[in-house]
Amino acid sequence: MKGGSSRLAVLLALLLGMVAACTAPQPTLSPTTAAGEALFSDDFSSPTGHWRLFDADGGRAEIRDGAFYLQAAGGETSLYAPLLLGPWDDVVASVEVRQVEGTEDNWMGLLCRQRDVDNYYLFAISADGYYLMLKVRNGVQEPLAGPTYSTLIRPGLAWNRLTVRCEGSSLQMSVNGRFLVNRTDADLARGGIALFADALRGGGTTVAFDDFRLTQP
C-alpha cells in the first residue's frame, strides 16, 4: 500500500491533464422534483446517449457487456465521462465500481457539481483501499479529506458501491452502505455529474461502473 501523501501528490499532478470530450449543453432540472425522487438511473445494458463516450490519447470511455468502462492509459492524464443531464444543486449519486485490470494504485469514482474541467468536487476510492474527497475551484486543487485507508473498501477486483451526497454545503461520501467522511464547503453550489478514473503510476488502469442512480436528497 502507498502512503496517503504520495498518492495525493501524484493525483494532483495527473489532474492537470484531465481528459474528456467536450460536453453538450445541459437541460435544467425541474424545480418541482420532490425529495427522494429518482432523477436518472442507468444499468448500462445499452448506450442511451446520456453519457459522453470518447476514444482519446489518454484513454477511452465506452459502454459494453452491461457496464460502463473507463480505460485510463496512465502517464499524465486522468479521465472523466460526464452525464449529459443537469446541472443540479443537490443530489445523491450512487454507482457500483470496480477495478478490471491494470494497476491497483488508482482512483475511481464520481465528480459532483462539475462546472467545467477546472471546477468540481471529486469523490474517489482505490483498488488498494483508499478514499479521497477533493475540491478543484478555478483550477486550484484543495484536498478536503484523505487519502485515507479504510477496511470498508473491498480491495482488488471486487465491486464497491460508492455513494456521494451533495446537499447545500454538506458533502458526504459512503461505501457499501457505510459512512466514510463528511465535509462542509460552499464554493461550488451547482453543476454536473461525471464518472472518473485514473492510474497514479505506469501501466494504466481499467475501471468498470454499473447500476448508476441519481436521486434528489
Residue frames as a rotation matrix with the C-alpha (Angstrom) as fourth column:
MET 1
0.576 0.818 0.000 0.00
0.818 -0.576 0.000 0.00
0.000 0.000 -1.000 0.00
LYS 2
-0.269 -0.674 0.688 1.15
0.662 -0.649 -0.376 3.52
0.700 0.354 0.621 -0.73
GLY 3
-0.642 -0.017 -0.767 1.34
0.662 -0.516 -0.543 6.42
-0.386 -0.857 0.342 1.70
GLY 4
0.387 0.922 -0.025 -1.51
0.810 -0.353 -0.468 8.92
-0.440 0.161 -0.883 1.51
SER 5
0.365 -0.260 -0.894 0.70
-0.138 -0.965 0.225 11.94
-0.921 0.041 -0.388 0.83
SER 6
-0.727 -0.685 -0.049 2.45
-0.177 0.119 0.977 10.34
-0.663 0.719 -0.208 -2.13
ARG 7
-0.402 0.686 0.606 -0.88
0.872 0.490 0.024 9.14
-0.280 0.538 -0.795 -3.61
LEU 8
0.573 0.684 -0.452 -2.25
0.551 -0.730 -0.405 12.66
-0.606 -0.017 -0.795 -3.37
ALA 9
-0.046 -0.669 -0.741 0.81
-0.301 -0.698 0.649 14.29
-0.953 0.253 -0.169 -4.92
VAL 10
-0.882 -0.264 0.389 0.60
0.236 0.467 0.852 12.01
-0.407 0.844 -0.349 -7.95
LEU 11
-0.043 0.953 0.300 -3.15
0.960 0.122 -0.251 12.60
-0.276 0.278 -0.920 -8.31
LEU 12
0.492 0.231 -0.839 -2.77
0.193 -0.969 -0.153 16.38
-0.849 -0.087 -0.522 -8.24
ALA 13
-0.537 -0.740 -0.406 -0.19
-0.335 -0.255 0.907 16.15
-0.775 0.623 -0.111 -11.00
LEU 14
-0.778 0.280 0.562 -2.49
0.586 0.646 0.490 13.94
-0.226 0.710 -0.667 -13.10
LEU 15
0.191 0.959 -0.208 -5.47
0.787 -0.276 -0.552 16.26
-0.587 -0.058 -0.807 -12.71
LEU 16
-0.148 -0.323 -0.935 -3.57
-0.266 -0.897 0.353 18.91
-0.952 0.301 0.047 -14.61
GLY 17
-0.872 -0.201 -0.447 -4.11
-0.479 0.161 0.863 16.72
-0.102 0.966 -0.236 -17.67
MET 18
-0.321 0.836 0.445 -7.79
-0.042 0.456 -0.889 15.79
-0.946 -0.304 -0.111 -17.20
VAL 19
-0.971 -0.042 -0.234 -9.25
-0.237 0.076 0.969 14.34
-0.023 0.996 -0.084 -20.41
ALA 20
-0.265 0.893 0.364 -12.82
0.478 0.450 -0.754 14.20
-0.837 -0.026 -0.546 -21.67
ALA 21
-0.540 0.208 0.815 -14.73
0.776 -0.250 0.578 15.06
0.324 0.946 -0.026 -24.82
CYS 22
-0.946 0.219 0.238 -16.49
-0.263 -0.950 -0.169 18.42
0.189 -0.222 0.956 -24.78
THR 23
-0.653 0.758 -0.011 -19.88
0.534 0.450 -0.716 18.26
-0.537 -0.473 -0.698 -23.08
ALA 24
-0.482 0.603 0.636 -23.13
0.615 -0.284 0.735 19.21
0.624 0.745 -0.234 -24.76
PRO 25
-0.609 0.378 0.697 -25.44
-0.569 -0.821 -0.052 21.97
0.553 -0.429 0.715 -23.48
GLN 26
-0.887 0.189 -0.422 -27.29
0.395 0.785 -0.478 20.65
0.241 -0.591 -0.770 -20.44
PRO 27
-0.019 0.945 0.325 -31.02
0.113 -0.321 0.940 20.95
0.993 0.055 -0.101 -19.68
THR 28
-0.667 -0.180 0.723 -32.06
-0.617 -0.410 -0.672 22.19
0.417 -0.894 0.162 -16.25
LEU 29
-0.837 0.352 -0.420 -33.80
0.500 0.803 -0.324 20.19
0.223 -0.481 -0.848 -13.52
SER 30
-0.016 0.921 0.390 -37.46
0.224 -0.377 0.899 20.91
0.974 0.102 -0.201 -12.95
PRO 31
-0.691 -0.278 0.668 -37.94
-0.494 -0.493 -0.716 22.83
0.528 -0.825 0.203 -9.67
THR 32
0.292 0.896 0.335 -40.91
-0.917 0.163 0.363 20.58
0.270 -0.414 0.869 -8.83
THR 33
-0.034 -0.369 -0.929 -38.73
-0.109 0.925 -0.364 17.49
0.993 0.089 -0.072 -8.30
ALA 34
0.795 0.449 0.407 -39.59
-0.447 -0.019 0.894 16.02
0.409 -0.893 0.186 -4.88
ALA 35
-0.074 -0.815 0.575 -37.15
-0.994 0.109 0.027 14.89
-0.085 -0.569 -0.818 -2.21
GLY 36
-0.264 -0.145 0.954 -36.10
-0.329 0.943 0.053 11.28
-0.907 -0.300 -0.297 -2.75
GLU 37
0.784 0.617 -0.064 -37.39
-0.241 0.209 -0.948 11.26
-0.571 0.759 0.313 -6.33
ALA 38
0.074 -0.745 0.663 -35.29
0.656 0.537 0.530 9.39
-0.751 0.396 0.528 -8.89
LEU 39
0.301 -0.072 -0.951 -33.71
-0.488 -0.868 -0.089 11.81
-0.819 0.491 -0.297 -11.35
PHE 40
0.402 -0.265 -0.876 -31.89
-0.848 0.253 -0.466 9.29
0.345 0.931 -0.123 -13.53
SER 41
0.293 -0.391 0.873 -30.70
-0.436 0.757 0.486 5.67
-0.851 -0.523 0.051 -13.46
ASP 42
0.444 -0.231 -0.866 -28.69
-0.853 0.188 -0.488 3.52
0.275 0.955 -0.114 -15.86
ASP 43
0.664 -0.227 0.712 -27.77
-0.216 0.853 0.474 -0.17
-0.716 -0.469 0.518 -15.78
PHE 44
-0.127 -0.788 -0.602 -25.59
-0.825 -0.253 0.506 0.28
-0.551 0.561 -0.618 -18.88
SER 45
0.115 0.247 0.962 -27.30
0.224 0.937 -0.268 -2.59
-0.968 0.246 0.053 -20.68
SER 46
0.157 -0.115 0.981 -27.02
0.987 -0.012 -0.159 -0.49
0.030 0.993 0.112 -23.84
PRO 47
-0.868 -0.492 -0.070 -25.86
0.491 -0.871 0.029 3.02
-0.075 -0.009 0.997 -24.82
THR 48
0.126 0.968 -0.218 -28.57
0.922 -0.196 -0.334 5.62
-0.366 -0.159 -0.917 -24.15
GLY 49
0.046 -0.188 0.981 -26.85
0.662 -0.729 -0.171 8.79
0.748 0.658 0.091 -25.36
HIS 50
0.914 0.384 0.134 -26.87
0.140 -0.607 0.782 10.21
0.382 -0.696 -0.608 -21.85
TRP 51
0.603 -0.783 -0.157 -23.12
0.254 0.002 0.967 9.82
-0.756 -0.623 0.200 -21.28
ARG 52
0.640 -0.500 -0.584 -20.16
-0.761 -0.518 -0.390 11.31
-0.107 0.694 -0.712 -23.12
LEU 53
0.727 -0.423 0.540 -18.25
0.367 0.905 0.215 8.47
-0.580 0.042 0.814 -24.78
PHE 54
0.742 -0.535 -0.404 -14.82
-0.667 -0.643 -0.376 9.02
-0.059 0.548 -0.834 -26.32
ASP 55
0.723 -0.665 0.186 -11.61
0.668 0.742 0.056 7.46
-0.175 0.084 0.981 -27.57
ALA 56
0.906 -0.402 0.129 -8.69
-0.376 -0.907 -0.188 9.81
0.193 0.122 -0.974 -26.91
ASP 57
0.115 -0.961 -0.250 -4.92
-0.318 0.203 -0.926 9.63
0.941 0.186 -0.282 -26.49
GLY 58
-0.547 -0.376 0.748 -5.28
-0.783 -0.084 -0.616 9.42
0.294 -0.923 -0.248 -22.69
GLY 59
-0.872 0.248 0.422 -7.88
-0.030 0.834 -0.551 6.66
-0.488 -0.493 -0.720 -22.69
ARG 60
-0.755 0.635 -0.164 -11.36
-0.062 0.180 0.982 5.52
0.653 0.751 -0.097 -23.62
ALA 61
-0.650 0.687 0.325 -14.94
-0.466 -0.023 -0.884 5.71
-0.600 -0.726 0.335 -22.30
GLU 62
-0.631 0.429 -0.646 -17.35
-0.533 0.366 0.763 3.08
0.564 0.826 -0.003 -23.63
ILE 63
0.007 0.712 0.703 -20.43
-0.868 0.353 -0.349 1.03
-0.496 -0.608 0.620 -22.74
ARG 64
-0.129 -0.053 -0.990 -20.16
-0.685 0.727 0.050 -2.71
0.717 0.685 -0.130 -23.37
ASP 65
-0.471 -0.079 -0.878 -21.05
0.251 0.943 -0.220 -6.04
0.846 -0.324 -0.424 -21.76
GLY 66
0.444 0.838 -0.316 -23.56
0.576 0.003 0.818 -4.38
0.687 -0.545 -0.481 -19.42
ALA 67
0.388 -0.360 -0.849 -21.15
0.776 -0.370 0.511 -1.89
-0.498 -0.856 0.136 -17.83
PHE 68
0.970 -0.189 0.155 -19.52
-0.089 -0.863 -0.498 1.49
0.228 0.469 -0.853 -18.40
TYR 69
0.501 -0.859 -0.106 -15.74
0.849 0.464 0.252 1.25
-0.167 -0.216 0.962 -18.84
LEU 70
0.906 -0.420 -0.055 -13.13
-0.424 -0.897 -0.128 3.95
0.004 0.140 -0.990 -18.34
GLN 71
0.653 -0.753 0.082 -9.71
0.757 0.652 -0.050 2.89
-0.016 0.095 0.995 -19.56
ALA 72
0.904 -0.398 -0.154 -7.00
-0.355 -0.902 0.246 5.28
-0.237 -0.168 -0.957 -18.36
ALA 73
0.760 -0.625 -0.177 -3.70
0.151 0.435 -0.888 4.90
0.632 0.648 0.425 -20.16
GLY 74
0.485 -0.620 -0.616 -1.68
0.803 0.036 0.595 6.31
-0.347 -0.783 0.516 -17.26
GLY 75
-0.307 -0.672 0.674 1.02
0.815 -0.552 -0.179 8.90
0.492 0.494 0.717 -17.72
GLU 76
-0.943 -0.166 -0.288 -0.01
0.294 -0.820 -0.492 12.48
-0.154 -0.548 0.822 -17.04
THR 77
-0.586 0.807 0.072 -3.75
-0.557 -0.467 0.687 12.32
0.588 0.362 0.723 -17.62
SER 78
-0.820 0.520 0.241 -6.89
0.131 0.579 -0.805 11.26
-0.558 -0.628 -0.543 -15.77
LEU 79
-0.841 0.526 0.128 -10.33
0.198 0.077 0.977 10.64
0.504 0.847 -0.169 -17.27
TYR 80
-0.635 0.772 -0.017 -13.88
-0.065 -0.075 -0.995 11.75
-0.769 -0.631 0.098 -16.63
ALA 81
-0.838 0.483 0.254 -17.04
0.407 0.243 0.881 10.89
0.364 0.841 -0.400 -18.55
PRO 82
-0.882 0.471 0.033 -19.87
-0.394 -0.696 -0.600 13.39
-0.259 -0.542 0.799 -17.90
LEU 83
-0.378 0.894 0.242 -23.55
0.812 0.446 -0.377 12.62
-0.444 0.054 -0.894 -17.63
LEU 84
-0.924 -0.029 0.380 -25.20
0.280 -0.726 0.627 14.82
0.258 0.687 0.680 -20.26
LEU 85
0.261 0.965 0.024 -28.06
0.607 -0.183 0.773 15.87
0.750 -0.187 -0.634 -17.99
GLY 86
0.021 -0.216 -0.976 -28.29
0.929 -0.357 0.099 18.57
-0.370 -0.909 0.193 -15.33
PRO 87
-0.633 -0.772 -0.048 -26.92
-0.052 0.104 -0.993 20.76
0.772 -0.627 -0.105 -13.91
TRP 88
0.406 0.745 -0.529 -28.14
0.514 0.293 0.806 20.17
0.755 -0.600 -0.264 -10.36
ASP 89
0.214 -0.273 0.938 -27.91
-0.734 -0.679 -0.031 21.86
0.645 -0.682 -0.345 -6.99
ASP 90
-0.231 -0.187 0.955 -28.48
-0.890 0.437 -0.129 19.00
-0.393 -0.880 -0.267 -4.51
VAL 91
0.427 0.322 -0.845 -28.15
-0.683 0.728 -0.067 15.33
0.593 0.606 0.531 -5.50
VAL 92
0.199 -0.425 0.883 -27.31
-0.583 0.673 0.455 11.88
-0.788 -0.605 -0.114 -4.21
ALA 93
0.406 -0.171 -0.898 -25.30
-0.838 0.322 -0.441 9.87
0.364 0.931 -0.013 -6.75
SER 94
0.211 -0.276 0.938 -24.57
-0.586 0.732 0.347 6.17
-0.782 -0.623 -0.007 -6.33
VAL 95
0.546 -0.096 -0.832 -22.74
-0.766 0.347 -0.542 3.66
0.341 0.933 0.115 -8.52
GLU 96
0.829 -0.377 0.412 -21.14
0.147 0.859 0.490 0.21
-0.539 -0.346 0.768 -8.41
VAL 97
0.674 -0.673 -0.305 -17.46
-0.692 -0.429 -0.581 0.46
0.260 0.603 -0.754 -9.32
ARG 98
0.762 -0.492 0.421 -14.53
0.090 0.724 0.683 -1.93
-0.642 -0.483 0.596 -9.57
GLN 99
-0.113 -0.894 -0.433 -11.02
-0.809 -0.170 0.563 -2.32
-0.577 0.414 -0.705 -10.93
VAL 100
0.910 0.407 -0.077 -10.94
-0.362 0.689 -0.628 -4.58
-0.203 0.600 0.774 -14.01
GLU 101
0.602 -0.788 0.127 -7.26
0.793 0.572 -0.210 -4.65
0.093 0.228 0.969 -14.90
GLY 102
0.276 -0.616 0.738 -4.06
0.142 -0.733 -0.665 -2.65
0.951 0.288 -0.115 -14.59
THR 103
-0.731 -0.683 -0.006 -2.52
0.151 -0.153 -0.977 -1.00
0.666 -0.714 0.215 -11.55
GLU 104
0.200 0.747 -0.634 -4.35
0.887 0.136 0.441 -1.01
0.416 -0.650 -0.635 -8.22
ASP 105
-0.492 -0.412 -0.767 -2.58
0.662 -0.749 -0.022 2.27
-0.565 -0.519 0.641 -7.47
ASN 106
-0.664 0.394 0.635 -5.51
0.527 -0.356 0.772 4.13
0.530 0.847 0.029 -8.97
TRP 107
-0.772 0.601 -0.207 -8.56
-0.163 -0.502 -0.849 6.29
-0.615 -0.622 0.485 -8.26
MET 108
-0.775 0.623 0.108 -12.12
0.355 0.286 0.890 5.57
0.523 0.728 -0.442 -9.40
GLY 109
-0.571 0.568 -0.593 -15.27
0.631 -0.157 -0.759 7.45
-0.525 -0.808 -0.269 -8.52
LEU 110
0.289 0.842 0.454 -17.55
0.951 -0.306 -0.038 10.40
0.107 0.443 -0.890 -9.19
LEU 111
-0.923 -0.356 0.148 -17.42
0.345 -0.934 -0.097 14.13
0.173 -0.038 0.984 -9.86
CYS 112
0.080 0.958 -0.274 -20.21
0.992 -0.103 -0.071 16.25
-0.096 -0.267 -0.959 -8.39
ARG 113
0.733 0.320 -0.600 -21.21
0.312 -0.942 -0.121 19.87
-0.604 -0.099 -0.791 -9.15
GLN 114
-0.334 -0.881 0.334 -18.85
0.716 -0.007 0.698 19.97
-0.613 0.472 0.634 -12.09
ARG 115
0.511 0.434 -0.742 -19.00
-0.092 -0.831 -0.549 23.27
-0.855 0.348 -0.384 -13.95
ASP 116
0.802 -0.389 -0.453 -16.06
-0.502 -0.028 -0.864 22.57
0.324 0.921 -0.218 -16.26
VAL 117
0.490 -0.672 -0.555 -12.62
0.387 0.738 -0.553 20.95
0.781 0.057 0.622 -16.23
ASP 118
-0.538 -0.784 0.309 -11.44
0.135 -0.442 -0.887 23.47
0.832 -0.435 0.344 -13.60
ASN 119
-0.570 0.419 0.707 -14.37
-0.804 -0.464 -0.373 23.39
0.172 -0.780 0.601 -11.13
TYR 120
0.282 0.667 -0.690 -15.80
-0.336 0.742 0.580 20.31
0.899 0.069 0.433 -9.38
TYR 121
0.171 -0.223 0.960 -15.81
-0.933 0.278 0.231 18.08
-0.318 -0.934 -0.160 -6.30
LEU 122
-0.091 -0.303 -0.949 -14.12
-0.594 0.781 -0.192 14.67
0.799 0.546 -0.251 -6.64
PHE 123
0.341 0.210 0.916 -15.08
-0.856 0.472 0.210 11.60
-0.389 -0.856 0.341 -4.58
ALA 124
0.316 -0.330 -0.890 -12.93
-0.665 0.592 -0.456 8.52
0.677 0.735 -0.032 -5.20
ILE 125
0.686 -0.230 0.691 -11.78
-0.426 0.642 0.637 5.17
-0.590 -0.731 0.342 -3.86
SER 126
-0.078 -0.774 -0.629 -8.87
-0.989 0.141 -0.050 2.99
0.127 0.618 -0.776 -4.95
ALA 127
0.577 0.267 -0.771 -8.46
-0.359 0.932 0.055 -0.72
0.734 0.245 0.634 -5.62
ASP 128
-0.322 -0.706 -0.631 -5.93
0.413 0.495 -0.764 -0.87
0.852 -0.506 0.132 -2.78
GLY 129
0.008 0.530 -0.848 -8.36
0.933 0.301 0.197 0.51
0.360 -0.792 -0.492 -0.22
TYR 130
-0.814 -0.318 -0.486 -8.03
0.489 -0.827 -0.278 4.31
-0.313 -0.464 0.829 -0.01
TYR 131
0.338 0.876 0.344 -10.65
0.941 -0.325 -0.095 7.06
0.028 0.356 -0.934 -0.25
LEU 132
-0.782 -0.603 -0.155 -10.36
0.582 -0.797 0.162 10.74
-0.221 0.036 0.975 -1.15
MET 133
0.546 0.835 0.065 -12.51
0.808 -0.505 -0.302 13.88
-0.219 0.218 -0.951 -1.31
LEU 134
-0.565 -0.822 -0.069 -11.08
0.709 -0.527 0.469 16.76
-0.422 0.215 0.881 -3.32
LYS 135
0.641 0.694 -0.327 -12.21
0.397 -0.665 -0.632 20.21
-0.657 0.275 -0.702 -4.48
VAL 136
-0.556 -0.709 0.434 -10.97
0.800 -0.314 0.512 21.87
-0.227 0.631 0.742 -7.67
ARG 137
0.604 0.725 -0.331 -12.00
0.616 -0.689 -0.383 25.52
-0.505 0.027 -0.863 -8.00
ASN 138
0.912 -0.232 -0.338 -10.73
-0.384 -0.774 -0.503 27.71
-0.145 0.589 -0.795 -10.84
GLY 139
0.583 -0.674 -0.454 -8.04
-0.150 0.460 -0.875 25.09
0.798 0.578 0.167 -11.44
VAL 140
-0.353 -0.685 0.637 -6.77
-0.790 -0.147 -0.595 25.22
0.502 -0.713 -0.490 -7.84
GLN 141
0.112 0.331 -0.937 -6.83
0.035 0.941 0.336 21.80
0.993 -0.070 0.094 -6.15
GLU 142
-0.351 -0.145 0.925 -7.69
-0.861 -0.338 -0.379 21.51
0.367 -0.930 -0.006 -2.45
PRO 143
-0.624 0.124 -0.771 -7.87
0.225 0.974 -0.026 18.15
0.748 -0.190 -0.636 -0.60
LEU 144
0.047 0.721 0.691 -10.94
-0.751 -0.431 0.500 18.01
0.658 -0.543 0.521 1.67
ALA 145
0.563 0.086 0.822 -10.37
-0.689 0.597 0.410 14.52
-0.456 -0.797 0.396 3.10
GLY 146
0.777 -0.286 0.560 -7.76
0.336 0.942 0.016 11.78
-0.532 0.176 0.828 2.64
PRO 147
0.080 0.264 -0.961 -6.18
-0.483 0.853 0.195 9.92
0.872 0.449 0.196 1.06
THR 148
-0.238 -0.033 0.971 -7.14
-0.949 0.220 -0.225 7.59
-0.206 -0.975 -0.084 3.93
TYR 149
-0.803 -0.077 -0.591 -7.10
-0.260 0.938 0.230 3.80
0.536 0.339 -0.773 4.06
SER 150
-0.170 0.807 0.566 -10.38
-0.965 -0.021 -0.261 2.08
-0.199 -0.590 0.782 5.02
THR 151
-0.928 -0.116 0.354 -11.26
-0.113 0.993 0.030 -1.57
-0.355 -0.012 -0.935 5.58
LEU 152
0.031 0.999 0.013 -14.80
-0.104 0.017 -0.994 -0.75
-0.994 0.029 0.105 4.38
ILE 153
0.327 0.000 -0.945 -13.48
-0.917 -0.241 -0.317 -0.65
-0.228 0.971 -0.079 0.80
ARG 154
0.741 -0.044 0.670 -13.32
0.087 0.996 -0.030 -4.11
-0.666 0.080 0.742 -0.80
PRO 155
0.002 -0.865 -0.502 -9.88
-0.569 -0.414 0.710 -4.38
-0.822 0.284 -0.493 -2.44
GLY 156
-0.724 -0.445 0.527 -8.71
0.135 0.657 0.742 -5.79
-0.676 0.608 -0.416 -5.74
LEU 157
-0.945 0.326 0.012 -11.30
0.000 -0.038 0.999 -6.66
0.326 0.945 0.036 -8.37
ALA 158
-0.525 0.782 -0.335 -14.30
0.824 0.369 -0.431 -6.59
-0.213 -0.502 -0.838 -6.01
TRP 159
-0.102 0.614 0.782 -17.32
0.487 -0.655 0.578 -4.37
0.867 0.440 -0.232 -6.65
ASN 160
-0.727 0.002 -0.686 -17.89
0.623 -0.416 -0.662 -1.44
-0.287 -0.909 0.301 -4.27
ARG 161
0.277 0.823 0.497 -21.00
0.861 -0.442 0.251 0.75
0.426 0.358 -0.831 -4.13
LEU 162
-0.794 -0.561 -0.234 -19.87
0.606 -0.757 -0.243 4.35
-0.041 -0.335 0.941 -3.88
THR 163
0.336 0.927 0.164 -22.47
0.890 -0.370 0.266 6.91
0.307 0.057 -0.950 -2.77
VAL 164
-0.829 -0.552 -0.085 -21.95
0.554 -0.792 -0.255 10.68
0.073 -0.259 0.963 -2.63
ARG 165
0.330 0.928 -0.174 -24.34
0.944 -0.325 0.059 13.27
-0.002 -0.184 -0.983 -1.27
CYS 166
-0.845 -0.489 0.217 -24.00
0.502 -0.865 0.007 16.92
0.184 0.115 0.976 -2.29
GLU 167
0.232 0.972 -0.032 -26.63
0.843 -0.184 0.506 18.88
0.486 -0.144 -0.862 -0.37
GLY 168
0.998 0.057 0.032 -26.20
0.038 -0.910 0.414 22.56
0.053 -0.412 -0.910 0.36
SER 169
0.359 -0.924 0.134 -22.72
-0.863 -0.383 -0.329 22.97
0.355 0.003 -0.935 1.82
SER 170
0.260 -0.206 0.944 -22.62
-0.629 0.706 0.327 19.35
-0.733 -0.678 0.054 3.06
LEU 171
0.187 -0.316 -0.930 -20.52
-0.846 0.430 -0.316 16.84
0.500 0.846 -0.187 1.11
GLN 172
0.225 -0.003 0.974 -20.79
-0.751 0.636 0.176 13.21
-0.620 -0.772 0.141 2.22
MET 173
-0.121 -0.381 -0.917 -19.19
-0.842 0.528 -0.108 10.01
0.525 0.759 -0.384 0.97
SER 174
0.286 0.248 0.926 -20.17
-0.718 0.695 0.036 6.40
-0.635 -0.675 0.377 1.77
VAL 175
-0.438 -0.396 -0.807 -19.10
-0.817 0.549 0.174 2.98
0.375 0.736 -0.564 0.52
ASN 176
-0.633 0.247 -0.734 -21.09
0.148 0.969 0.198 -0.25
0.760 0.017 -0.650 0.61
GLY 177
0.368 0.930 -0.027 -23.72
0.313 -0.097 0.945 1.44
0.875 -0.356 -0.327 2.74
ARG 178
0.414 -0.315 -0.854 -21.23
0.902 0.012 0.432 2.57
-0.125 -0.949 0.289 5.39
PHE 179
1.000 0.021 -0.003 -20.30
0.021 -0.999 -0.039 6.18
-0.004 0.039 -0.999 6.13
LEU 180
0.255 -0.964 0.078 -16.76
0.900 0.207 -0.383 7.26
0.353 0.168 0.920 5.22
VAL 181
-0.681 -0.584 -0.441 -16.49
0.685 -0.721 -0.103 11.04
-0.258 -0.373 0.891 5.57
ASN 182
0.539 0.798 0.270 -18.42
0.836 -0.545 -0.059 14.31
0.100 0.258 -0.961 5.61
ARG 183
-0.652 -0.711 -0.262 -17.09
0.720 -0.689 0.078 17.79
-0.236 -0.137 0.962 4.92
THR 184
0.515 0.775 -0.365 -18.59
0.614 -0.631 -0.474 21.28
-0.598 0.020 -0.801 4.63
ASP 185
-0.718 -0.688 -0.111 -17.79
0.399 -0.536 0.744 23.51
-0.571 0.490 0.659 1.65
ALA 186
0.304 0.930 -0.208 -19.93
0.432 -0.330 -0.839 26.12
-0.849 0.165 -0.502 -0.09
ASP 187
-0.467 -0.603 -0.647 -17.72
-0.239 -0.618 0.749 27.17
-0.851 0.504 0.144 -3.00
LEU 188
-0.927 0.165 -0.336 -19.48
-0.295 0.231 0.927 25.09
0.231 0.959 -0.166 -5.68
ALA 189
-0.534 0.796 0.285 -23.26
-0.483 -0.011 -0.876 25.08
-0.694 -0.605 0.390 -5.43
ARG 190
0.602 0.798 0.019 -24.38
-0.342 0.280 -0.897 23.71
-0.721 0.534 0.442 -8.81
GLY 191
-0.282 -0.709 -0.646 -23.07
-0.924 0.019 0.382 21.56
-0.258 0.705 -0.661 -11.64
GLY 192
0.422 0.419 -0.804 -22.99
-0.753 0.656 -0.053 18.23
0.505 0.628 0.592 -13.40
ILE 193
0.565 -0.183 0.805 -22.11
-0.447 0.752 0.485 14.62
-0.694 -0.633 0.343 -12.56
ALA 194
0.398 -0.467 -0.790 -19.35
-0.796 0.253 -0.550 12.52
0.457 0.847 -0.271 -14.12
LEU 195
0.969 -0.247 0.027 -17.64
0.217 0.897 0.385 9.15
-0.119 -0.367 0.922 -13.76
PHE 196
0.599 -0.799 0.059 -13.90
-0.786 -0.600 -0.147 9.35
0.153 0.041 -0.987 -13.04
ALA 197
0.903 -0.416 0.108 -10.78
0.360 0.870 0.337 7.16
-0.234 -0.266 0.935 -13.20
ASP 198
0.616 -0.775 -0.144 -7.01
-0.686 -0.437 -0.581 7.49
0.387 0.457 -0.801 -13.27
ALA 199
0.724 -0.550 -0.417 -3.87
0.591 0.806 -0.037 5.41
0.357 -0.220 0.908 -12.88
LEU 200
0.927 -0.351 -0.129 -1.44
-0.187 -0.732 0.655 7.01
-0.324 -0.583 -0.745 -10.45
ARG 201
-0.069 -0.997 0.037 1.54
-0.508 0.067 0.859 5.16
-0.858 0.041 -0.511 -11.81
GLY 202
-0.555 -0.276 -0.785 2.59
-0.826 0.073 0.558 3.40
-0.097 0.958 -0.269 -15.01
GLY 203
-0.971 0.107 0.213 0.68
0.133 0.985 0.110 0.62
-0.198 0.135 -0.971 -16.69
GLY 204
-0.613 0.790 0.014 -2.74
-0.520 -0.417 0.745 2.23
0.594 0.450 0.667 -16.86
THR 205
-0.860 0.442 0.254 -5.97
0.014 0.520 -0.854 1.04
-0.510 -0.731 -0.453 -15.29
THR 206
-0.652 0.753 -0.083 -9.40
-0.121 0.004 0.993 -0.06
0.748 0.658 0.089 -16.50
VAL 207
-0.904 0.415 0.102 -12.42
-0.138 -0.057 -0.989 0.62
-0.405 -0.908 0.109 -14.27
ALA 208
-0.650 0.759 0.021 -16.00
0.410 0.328 0.851 -0.65
0.639 0.562 -0.525 -14.67
PHE 209
-0.855 0.494 0.156 -19.16
-0.453 -0.567 -0.688 1.12
-0.252 -0.659 0.709 -13.44
ASP 210
-0.680 0.701 -0.215 -22.66
0.360 0.574 0.735 -0.34
0.639 0.422 -0.643 -13.11
ASP 211
0.074 0.867 -0.493 -26.12
0.928 0.122 0.353 0.38
0.366 -0.484 -0.795 -11.66
PHE 212
-0.906 -0.391 0.163 -25.84
0.337 -0.899 -0.279 4.18
0.256 -0.198 0.946 -11.59
ARG 213
0.148 0.970 -0.194 -28.54
0.948 -0.083 0.308 6.03
0.282 -0.230 -0.931 -9.64
LEU 214
-0.892 -0.332 0.305 -29.18
0.254 -0.929 -0.269 9.74
0.373 -0.162 0.914 -9.19
THR 215
0.067 0.944 -0.323 -31.81
0.914 0.072 0.400 11.00
0.401 -0.322 -0.858 -6.75
GLN 216
0.055 0.068 0.996 -32.95
-0.191 -0.979 0.077 14.21
0.980 -0.194 -0.041 -5.10
PRO 217
-0.878 -0.419 -0.233 -31.93
0.141 0.239 -0.961 14.38
0.458 -0.876 -0.151 -1.38
